Amino acid sequence: VNKNNHGIKAGALFFALAAATVAAHAQPQRRGIPVEPLANGPFDYVTGEPQKIRVRVLTRGLEKPWSLAFLPDGGMLITERPGRVRLFRNGKLEPEPLAGVPAVRFTLIGGLYDVKLHPDFARNRYVYLTYAKPTSETSDVLTVARATFDGRALNDLQEIFVAEGATGQSRLLFAPDGKLHVSVFGEPREIAQDPMDLSGKTLRLNDDGTVPNDNPFVGEKGYRPEIYTIGHRSPEGMVWHNGKIWETEMGPNGGDEVNVLEAGKNYGWPYVSLGRSYPGPYQRNGFHLDGMTDPVVSWVPSISTTGMTFYTGDKLAAWKGNLFVGGVRYGEIPGTGSLSRIVFNDKMEELRREALLTDLHQRIRDVREGPDELLYVLTDETDGALLRIEPAE
Amino acid sequence: VNKNNHGIKAGALFFALAAATVAAHAQPQRRGIPVEPLANGPFDYVTGEPQKIRVRVLTRGLEKPWSLAFLPDGGMLITERPGRVRLFRNGKLEPEPLAGVPAVRFTLIGGLYDVKLHPDFARNRYVYLTYAKPTSETSDVLTVARATFDGRALNDLQEIFVAEGATGQSRLLFAPDGKLHVSVFGEPREIAQDPMDLSGKTLRLNDDGTVPNDNPFVGEKGYRPEIYTIGHRSPEGMVWHNGKIWETEMGPNGGDEVNVLEAGKNYGWPYVSLGRSYPGPYQRNGFHLDGMTDPVVSWVPSISTTGMTFYTGDKLAAWKGNLFVGGVRYGEIPGTGSLSRIVFNDKMEELRREALLTDLHQRIRDVREGPDELLYVLTDETDGALLRIEPAE
């Protein structure tokens, strides 16, 4: 992180820090020590419950991986932000990326984001992608596309939804009712509160990209009918758990959040936050505003939250029901990524948490439970890795 | 941390965790790796500004050190919580503790706390101590005593203030007006809001322990006249900076705070907090309540804040004006102590922060700027250490 960045204000700082992070790859340092590349491992830890774990490096050679999807045949699809989908199968990364992936605009924070299989993938072979579709050399638009996967390539790619005016990271989720939820980045300024703008919202779509009739604002004047929830900043994680949609979002200078999403509700960005703005003042209305929904979990300072998963398996027995949230950075400092583990009571109120994998000094981009009841983790590095967390002994 | 602790509720959990931490000394583990003792160092880091630092281990062999005071002759006094004052002089720890230290009740969190020199120490040789004075085998009372220091022993120790009904950690501060500020632990339940109880308050006294006539509640019916501020939970750091008193306090399950103290104000514990209670629910009134002062800095989850200092020197040039706050633990996990460095804008609003010394896996109990403009750090371990942070290269 270069000293010159520190005079830069507000939104610009976000990009300055992204730039600094990229610079840190060229000349990697963490708190003074040149960052050694991720060691081969495996790495053994005992966590707080206690749960003994072994962390294995399954593959490297992924460039800024963002998301993964488990295939029914045991393999997985992994997105790389520069605009590739990779296939990990039979314990190794296929050298050639999938054909048929759309062009993306790869920037400091933009490119190809999420990949999701249709709930009925076994029959229809549908794969969904979100990405920054280039509209010029200097602009892009958030797009959701659907293609069929034949085991080697994506075919018949079709843009099913273009989020006009929106850009930035985006997560996909299929709810059990078959609807497709799409999260949309919510900067700058108050765009996340504008009900006629898709930015800073989560959207609810049919699986073909059309708008369901039972969306909360359908027929309401002054509201985009795609909107499911309002007032989000940087919603990069979204999962279904215990009958609800859980979402992570990143604050600027503190105020990362986990929210439980309910149709039509407002989550407050940028009016309220537990964190501060980049230039220092708290957000306009401080910590709480009636009519806006408080977070269930928060981080101050920011860990720069990314993907999330609830662990529901039995193999990591002491972790059953725990929430895992990736983080790419503590405060502003490279080399301080983490995987948060959060324990809840039976009302889903936080009891305690810990930060895992901090000794690896890697940016943690996504975390998923595999069909084998093990946890899979992506490191958001130029030489990114796929890790697996297993029970030890 | 033992799984059995996790069913224990509320205040009891605090002590259960303290016990778990003690147990961790017997069988040290951090996230699965047996904790190696602190290495010899020195340890080199580059921090975020950037500032290159070298961390030296000046001495070990301190048992649960809590606070230190710099002597005009270049030595320093260091308190050990079991009830000793040690002298560090000419680069080494004197083997014999000072004579004349009062008996304390050493418990999982109690014992001897702060040591402060009188502002006119060069003339009067007064040293002040706060400690848990035993009142029976199972009880104690927070006491402030004053003694004279002859270079080898404390003499003529006199209890100048006994905080009837109060117990737990306590920090001392002399304000520039010569008044002695005393912080008082504020559990259990709503005792911190009871204006007739000294617990959960900061107090303002004359240097002989009597009550100044200009205290905010003097003459106000239903208020103890010693009270300066109200509504604190675990105020373990207190310093003077930029014309104000700055204080750190530890939340239970999130909600550690830095506050700026002003006469007569209420800081909200236990009605409001950015953190949760041990059993899970947020505090009764959530994040904010009109009439209660919001924190300037907070941590969610808790780092278990301890001592603090503003760095005002020139030797660590990039850190000038930064606030340093010790932490003994992230969440509930042993081996996760840290030293937070917080950068402010010119309105003293936070711009950013980082966690230092995390790789050492030590509990950080106190941090001070020495007369040599270097930072001194105490590790709160059974084999505790005094560290010095110097500029590197």
Chai-1 contact restraints between the chains, C-beta under 6 A:
chainA,res_idxA,chainB,res_idxB,connection_type,confidence,min_distance_angstrom,max_distance_angstrom,comment,restraint_id
A,V1,B,G48,contact,1.0,0.0,6.0,A-B,restraint_1
A,Q29,B,V46,contact,1.0,0.0,6.0,A-B,restraint_2
A,R31,B,Y45,contact,1.0,0.0,6.0,A-B,restraint_3
A,G32,B,D44,contact,1.0,0.0,6.0,A-B,restraint_4
A,G32,B,Y45,contact,1.0,0.0,6.0,A-B,restraint_5
A,G32,B,V46,contact,1.0,0.0,6.0,A-B,restraint_6
A,D44,B,G32,contact,1.0,0.0,6.0,A-B,restraint_7
A,Y45,B,R31,contact,1.0,0.0,6.0,A-B,restraint_8
A,Y45,B,G32,contact,1.0,0.0,6.0,A-B,restraint_9
A,V46,B,Q29,contact,1.0,0.0,6.0,A-B,restraint_10
A,V46,B,G32,contact,1.0,0.0,6.0,A-B,restraint_11
A,G48,B,V1,contact,1.0,0.0,6.0,A-B,restraint_12
A,G48,B,I333,contact,1.0,0.0,6.0,A-B,restraint_13
A,L274,B,L274,contact,1.0,0.0,6.0,A-B,restraint_14
A,R276,B,E350,contact,1.0,0.0,6.0,A-B,restraint_15
A,G280,B,N345,contact,1.0,0.0,6.0,A-B,restraint_16
A,G280,B,E349,contact,1.0,0.0,6.0,A-B,restraint_17
A,G280,B,L351,contact,1.0,0.0,6.0,A-B,restraint_18
A,P281,B,E349,contact,1.0,0.0,6.0,A-B,restraint_19
A,G286,B,H288,contact,1.0,0.0,6.0,A-B,restraint_20
A,F287,B,F287,contact,1.0,0.0,6.0,A-B,restraint_21
A,F287,B,H288,contact,1.0,0.0,6.0,A-B,restraint_22
A,H288,B,G286,contact,1.0,0.0,6.0,A-B,restraint_23
A,H288,B,F287,contact,1.0,0.0,6.0,A-B,restraint_24
A,H288,B,H288,contact,1.0,0.0,6.0,A-B,restraint_25
A,S298,B,V300,contact,1.0,0.0,6.0,A-B,restraint_26
A,V300,B,S298,contact,1.0,0.0,6.0,A-B,restraint_27
A,V300,B,V300,contact,1.0,0.0,6.0,A-B,restraint_28
A,P301,B,R353,contact,1.0,0.0,6.0,A-B,restraint_29
A,Y330,B,A355,contact,1.0,0.0,6.0,A-B,restraint_30
A,G331,B,R352,contact,1.0,0.0,6.0,A-B,restraint_31
A,G331,B,R353,contact,1.0,0.0,6.0,A-B,restraint_32
A,G331,B,E354,contact,1.0,0.0,6.0,A-B,restraint_33
A,E332,B,G48,contact,1.0,0.0,6.0,A-B,restraint_34
A,E332,B,R352,contact,1.0,0.0,6.0,A-B,restraint_35
A,I333,B,G48,contact,1.0,0.0,6.0,A-B,restraint_36
A,I333,B,E354,contact,1.0,0.0,6.0,A-B,restraint_37
A,N345,B,G280,contact,1.0,0.0,6.0,A-B,restraint_38
A,E349,B,G280,contact,1.0,0.0,6.0,A-B,restraint_39
A,E349,B,P281,contact,1.0,0.0,6.0,A-B,restraint_40
A,E350,B,R276,contact,1.0,0.0,6.0,A-B,restraint_41
A,L351,B,G280,contact,1.0,0.0,6.0,A-B,restraint_42
A,R352,B,G331,contact,1.0,0.0,6.0,A-B,restraint_43
A,R352,B,E332,contact,1.0,0.0,6.0,A-B,restraint_44
A,R353,B,P301,contact,1.0,0.0,6.0,A-B,restraint_45
A,R353,B,G331,contact,1.0,0.0,6.0,A-B,restraint_46
A,E354,B,G331,contact,1.0,0.0,6.0,A-B,restraint_47
A,E354,B,I333,contact,1.0,0.0,6.0,A-B,restraint_48
A,A355,B,Y330,contact,1.0,0.0,6.0,A-B,restraint_49
